[in-house]
Amino acid sequence: MNKKSITELEKIFKVLGNRQRLTILALLQERSYTVSEIVAQLDMEQSAVSHQLKVLREAQLVTTQRQGRLVLYCLSDSHILILLDNALKHVDHVFHNDQEKYEIKFEKKG
């Protein structure tokens, strides 16, 4: 692995090292969401969701799609799902516990 690759990996892992961003990524595994829908699903303020989505977009983990006046956020590609799944499997392997215990989950409001 060269220095450039290590630097790029470091950036991605820094972005992934945040509970709010991981929670948003977990939600986006289901389908595309607007900012308002993410706020309604997660216990986060609108400004925090917008900020975390900006960070995820800059890292190219999340992309947007326009539907009329709506902006939908979605995972940029299947590599993110694979990365998260492999990380969970690693946690399971290291700690010899059930993977379900470590699944990224969120609680819906209401």
NUBA-363631 format. One record per residue (C-alpha): residue number from 1; residue in one letter; x, y negated, z negated. Coordinates in Angstrom, 1 decimal, padded with zeros to 4 digits, m for minus. Layout:
REM residues N
seq  type  u  v  w
NUM  a  X  Y  Z $
...
END
This chain:
REM residues 110
seq  type  u  v  w
1  m  000.0  000.0  000.0 $
2  n  001.4  m003.4  000.9 $
3  k  001.3  m006.6  m001.1 $
4  k  m001.5  m008.1  000.9 $
5  s  m003.7  m005.1  000.4 $
6  i  m003.0  m005.2  m003.4 $
7  t  m003.9  m008.9  m003.5 $
8  e  m007.1  m008.3  m001.6 $
9  l  m008.0  m005.3  m004.0 $
10  e  m007.3  m007.5  m007.0 $
11  k  m009.7  m010.1  m005.7 $
12  i  m012.5  m007.5  m005.2 $
13  f  m011.9  m005.9  m008.6 $
14  k  m012.0  m009.3  m010.3 $
15  v  m015.4  m010.0  m008.7 $
16  l  m016.6  m006.5  m009.8 $
17  g  m015.4  m007.1  m013.3 $
18  n  m018.5  m009.1  m014.3 $
19  r  m021.6  m007.6  m015.8 $
20  q  m024.0  m010.0  m014.1 $
21  r  m022.5  m009.4  m010.7 $
22  l  m022.6  m005.6  m011.2 $
23  t  m026.3  m005.9  m012.3 $
24  i  m027.1  m007.8  m009.2 $
25  l  m025.3  m005.3  m007.0 $
26  a  m027.3  m002.5  m008.7 $
27  l  m030.5  m004.2  m007.9 $
28  l  m029.6  m004.8  m004.3 $
29  q  m029.0  m001.1  m003.9 $
30  e  m032.8  m000.8  m003.7 $
31  r  m033.6  m003.4  m001.0 $
32  s  m033.0  m007.1  m000.1 $
33  y  m034.1  m009.7  m002.5 $
34  t  m034.6  m013.5  m002.6 $
35  v  m033.0  m015.5  m005.5 $
36  s  m036.4  m015.9  m007.0 $
37  e  m037.1  m012.2  m006.9 $
38  i  m033.7  m011.4  m008.5 $
39  v  m034.5  m014.0  m011.3 $
40  a  m037.9  m012.3  m011.8 $
41  q  m036.3  m008.8  m012.1 $
42  l  m033.3  m009.7  m014.2 $
43  d  m032.9  m011.6  m017.5 $
44  m  m030.8  m014.3  m015.9 $
45  e  m031.3  m018.0  m015.1 $
46  q  m031.8  m019.1  m011.5 $
47  s  m028.5  m021.1  m011.6 $
48  a  m026.6  m018.1  m012.9 $
49  v  m028.0  m015.9  m010.2 $
50  s  m027.2  m018.4  m007.5 $
51  h  m023.7  m018.8  m008.8 $
52  q  m023.1  m015.0  m009.0 $
53  l  m024.5  m014.5  m005.5 $
54  k  m022.1  m017.2  m004.2 $
55  v  m019.2  m015.3  m005.7 $
56  l  m020.4  m012.0  m004.2 $
57  r  m020.9  m013.6  m000.8 $
58  e  m017.4  m015.1  m000.9 $
59  a  m016.0  m011.6  m001.6 $
60  q  m018.1  m010.3  001.3 $
61  l  m019.9  m007.8  m001.0 $
62  v  m023.3  m009.5  m000.3 $
63  t  m024.7  m011.1  002.8 $
64  t  m027.8  m013.0  003.7 $
65  q  m030.6  m012.6  006.1 $
66  r  m033.1  m015.3  007.1 $
67  q  m036.8  m014.4  007.3 $
68  g  m038.5  m017.7  008.2 $
69  r  m037.9  m020.0  005.3 $
70  l  m036.7  m017.2  003.0 $
71  v  m033.1  m016.2  002.4 $
72  l  m032.7  m012.5  001.5 $
73  y  m029.6  m011.2  m000.2 $
74  c  m028.4  m007.6  000.5 $
75  l  m025.3  m005.5  000.2 $
76  s  m023.0  m006.3  003.1 $
77  d  m022.5  m002.6  003.9 $
78  s  m022.5  001.0  002.6 $
79  h  m018.9  000.7  001.4 $
80  i  m020.1  m001.1  m001.7 $
81  l  m022.4  001.7  m002.6 $
82  i  m019.6  004.2  m002.1 $
83  l  m017.2  002.1  m004.2 $
84  l  m019.7  001.8  m007.1 $
85  d  m020.6  005.5  m006.9 $
86  n  m016.9  006.5  m007.0 $
87  a  m016.2  004.2  m009.9 $
88  l  m019.1  005.8  m011.9 $
89  k  m017.8  009.3  m011.0 $
90  h  m014.3  008.2  m012.3 $
91  v  m015.8  007.0  m015.6 $
92  d  m017.6  010.3  m015.9 $
93  h  m014.5  012.3  m015.2 $
94  v  m012.3  010.3  m017.6 $
95  f  m014.8  010.4  m020.5 $
96  h  m016.2  013.9  m019.8 $
97  n  m019.8  012.6  m020.1 $
98  d  m022.8  012.7  m017.9 $
99  q  m022.7  010.2  m015.1 $
100  e  m026.2  009.1  m015.8 $
101  k  m025.0  007.6  m019.0 $
102  y  m022.8  005.2  m017.1 $
103  e  m025.2  004.4  m014.2 $
104  i  m025.6  000.7  m013.7 $
105  k  m029.1  m000.1  m014.8 $
106  f  m031.2  m003.2  m015.3 $
107  e  m034.4  m003.9  m017.1 $
108  k  m037.2  m005.4  m015.2 $
109  k  m039.0  m008.3  m016.9 $
110  g  m042.7  m007.9  m017.7 $
END
